[in-house]
Amino acid sequence: MLRGLDGIRCLAMLLVIAVHFRLFWFGWVGLQMFFVMSGFLITRLLIDHADERPRDYFLKFYGRRALRIFPAFYVFIIAFLAISWLIDTQPRTTQYWGYAATYIYNWVVALDPEKHRFFIGHFWSLCVEEQFYLVWPFIIYFTPRRYLKPVMVGIILLAPVCRYLTYYEWSWFAESSWPAHSVYVLPTTHMDAFAMGALLAIHPFKASARHFWGSVVILFALGWINTAMYLEPDDKFHASGLFYRLPLDVGYQFVWGYTAINICTAIMVCAIARRQFHRRFFEHPVVDYIGKISYPTYILNLPIVGLTAYLMQRFNIPIMPNTYTFLVICLVPTFALAALIHHYIEIPCNNLKNRWFRYKQRTTEEKAAAREILVPYQVEEKTSSA
């Protein structure tokens, strides 16, 4: 495991939570960070074991993924369905839980944004991740090593084209009145995020905090110029999102905006992997722990916000959703339940991964040779938990 990468998960999770509480509208980029991280870590894992027989390669990967993702997810679904049935929190939501449970909810919402439901609205990103896992192992296994880098570059270049075509064709195909939102929840929109992460695993480059902050300055300068060209300068709605307010429907941001944000994230991931970026924060024990429980935290946070707001209204508790008191009331059970899920579901299931789908132990040199890279990350590695 690379030190500091759980710190990225922590930062991404905090940004997403800020959006859920409407504190920081640019926090939606936390999901882009998760996608880039997935591309980076999953590609490293797949390349390290691409010399195994096809049966072992695919069985171990999908077996480990299932044990990593499904237990916490389905325990939550069963528990929350029971709660929803008992107190009838969202009667119109339960009909869509089947789509969420089968990881196709993002396509349902893309076809009809009106089917977005607050309690499970964030599950679209989990669907995108699962759809990535279905395809990526085949790309890595069957692409010759010398062609992997060009393939990833090609995917990165193809993604903006797909977003452009999807935006202008989707409104006709899906009869959607909000094509930018439909584009956002589709896997093709985010394939350059996964490919950029994969490119870091295949061909790491030198990056530091200086490079990251320079890219951030360029990113927001482009956003400000773009917004100024298409909107009034005092448009607070888009300024509150640092000029990248979802669904990125201003000045073709839905085409290039995702790519620009993914590039900044990729630079940060590379710098942290090389331990060249704010190590005191990203390697701090508290930050590291929050990163470790980020998956159950993400699953739980928005439903707990919705459930808390519902209970406050039902029992006439005079606490408004936009107050810090409400924030604390929601976050305490979110982190507490996430920690319980991590220790009593995730860790035992991770132990089963090494019992049922154990990978061969490889040295750092063997992993570097498998990746065919010249400059491996100078970090301490342990057995991957991916």
Secondary structure in CASP SS format (residue, H / E / C, confidence):
PFRMAT SS
TARGET T0000
AUTHOR 0000-0000-0000
METHOD secondary structure of the structure
MODEL  1
M C 1.00
L C 1.00
R C 1.00
G C 1.00
L H 1.00
D H 1.00
G H 1.00
I H 1.00
R H 1.00
C H 1.00
L H 1.00
A H 1.00
M H 1.00
L H 1.00
L H 1.00
V H 1.00
I H 1.00
A H 1.00
V H 1.00
H H 1.00
F C 1.00
R C 1.00
L C 1.00
F C 1.00
W H 1.00
F H 1.00
G H 1.00
W H 1.00
V H 1.00
G H 1.00
L H 1.00
Q H 1.00
M H 1.00
F H 1.00
F H 1.00
V H 1.00
M H 1.00
S H 1.00
G H 1.00
F H 1.00
L H 1.00
I H 1.00
T H 1.00
R H 1.00
L H 1.00
L H 1.00
I H 1.00
D H 1.00
H C 1.00
A C 1.00
D C 1.00
E C 1.00
R C 1.00
P H 1.00
R H 1.00
D H 1.00
Y H 1.00
F H 1.00
L H 1.00
K H 1.00
F H 1.00
Y H 1.00
G H 1.00
R H 1.00
R H 1.00
A H 1.00
L H 1.00
R H 1.00
I H 1.00
F H 1.00
P H 1.00
A H 1.00
F H 1.00
Y H 1.00
V H 1.00
F H 1.00
I H 1.00
I H 1.00
A H 1.00
F H 1.00
L H 1.00
A H 1.00
I H 1.00
S H 1.00
W H 1.00
L H 1.00
I H 1.00
D C 1.00
T C 1.00
Q C 1.00
P C 1.00
R C 1.00
T C 1.00
T H 1.00
Q H 1.00
Y H 1.00
W H 1.00
G H 1.00
Y H 1.00
A H 1.00
A H 1.00
T C 1.00
Y C 1.00
I C 1.00
Y H 1.00
N H 1.00
W H 1.00
V H 1.00
V H 1.00
A H 1.00
L H 1.00
D C 1.00
P H 1.00
E H 1.00
K H 1.00
H C 1.00
R C 1.00
F H 1.00
F H 1.00
I H 1.00
G C 1.00
H C 1.00
F H 1.00
W H 1.00
S H 1.00
L H 1.00
C H 1.00
V H 1.00
E H 1.00
E H 1.00
Q H 1.00
F H 1.00
Y H 1.00
L H 1.00
V H 1.00
W H 1.00
P H 1.00
F H 1.00
I H 1.00
I H 1.00
Y H 1.00
F H 1.00
T C 1.00
P C 1.00
R H 1.00
R H 1.00
Y H 1.00
L H 1.00
K H 1.00
P H 1.00
V H 1.00
M H 1.00
V H 1.00
G H 1.00
I H 1.00
I H 1.00
L H 1.00
L H 1.00
A H 1.00
P H 1.00
V H 1.00
C H 1.00
R H 1.00
Y H 1.00
L H 1.00
T H 1.00
Y H 1.00
Y H 1.00
E H 1.00
W H 1.00
S H 1.00
W H 1.00
F H 1.00
A C 1.00
E C 1.00
S C 1.00
S C 1.00
W C 1.00
P H 1.00
A H 1.00
H H 1.00
S H 1.00
V H 1.00
Y H 1.00
V C 1.00
L C 1.00
P H 1.00
T H 1.00
T H 1.00
H H 1.00
M H 1.00
D H 1.00
A H 1.00
F H 1.00
A H 1.00
M H 1.00
G H 1.00
A H 1.00
L H 1.00
L H 1.00
A H 1.00
I H 1.00
H C 1.00
P C 1.00
F C 1.00
K C 1.00
A C 1.00
S C 1.00
A H 1.00
R H 1.00
H H 1.00
F H 1.00
W H 1.00
G H 1.00
S H 1.00
V H 1.00
V H 1.00
I H 1.00
L H 1.00
F H 1.00
A H 1.00
L H 1.00
G H 1.00
W H 1.00
I H 1.00
N H 1.00
T H 1.00
A H 1.00
M H 1.00
Y H 1.00
L C 1.00
E C 1.00
P C 1.00
D C 1.00
D C 1.00
K H 1.00
F H 1.00
H H 1.00
A H 1.00
S C 1.00
G C 1.00
L C 1.00
F C 1.00
Y C 1.00
R C 1.00
L C 1.00
P C 1.00
L C 1.00
D C 1.00
V C 1.00
G C 1.00
Y C 1.00
Q H 1.00
F H 1.00
V H 1.00
W H 1.00
G H 1.00
Y H 1.00
T H 1.00
A H 1.00
I H 1.00
N H 1.00
I H 1.00
C H 1.00
T H 1.00
A H 1.00
I H 1.00
M H 1.00
V H 1.00
C H 1.00
A H 1.00
I H 1.00
A H 1.00
R C 1.00
R C 1.00
Q C 1.00
F C 1.00
H C 1.00
R H 1.00
R H 1.00
F H 1.00
F H 1.00
E C 1.00
H C 1.00
P H 1.00
V H 1.00
V H 1.00
D H 1.00
Y H 1.00
I H 1.00
G H 1.00
K H 1.00
I C 1.00
S H 1.00
Y H 1.00
P H 1.00
T H 1.00
Y H 1.00
I H 1.00
L H 1.00
N H 1.00
L H 1.00
P H 1.00
I H 1.00
V H 1.00
G H 1.00
L H 1.00
T H 1.00
A H 1.00
Y H 1.00
L H 1.00
M H 1.00
Q H 1.00
R H 1.00
F C 1.00
N C 1.00
I C 1.00
P C 1.00
I C 1.00
M C 1.00
P C 1.00
N C 1.00
T C 1.00
Y H 1.00
T H 1.00
F H 1.00
L H 1.00
V H 1.00
I H 1.00
C H 1.00
L H 1.00
V H 1.00
P H 1.00
T H 1.00
F H 1.00
A H 1.00
L H 1.00
A H 1.00
A H 1.00
L H 1.00
I H 1.00
H H 1.00
H H 1.00
Y H 1.00
I H 1.00
E H 1.00
I H 1.00
P H 1.00
C H 1.00
N H 1.00
N H 1.00
L H 1.00
K H 1.00
N H 1.00
R H 1.00
W H 1.00
F C 1.00
R C 1.00
Y C 1.00
K C 1.00
Q C 1.00
R C 1.00
T C 1.00
T H 1.00
E H 1.00
E H 1.00
K H 1.00
A H 1.00
A H 1.00
A H 1.00
R H 1.00
E C 1.00
I C 1.00
L C 1.00
V C 1.00
P C 1.00
Y C 1.00
Q C 1.00
V C 1.00
E C 1.00
E C 1.00
K C 1.00
T C 1.00
S C 1.00
S C 1.00
A C 1.00
END
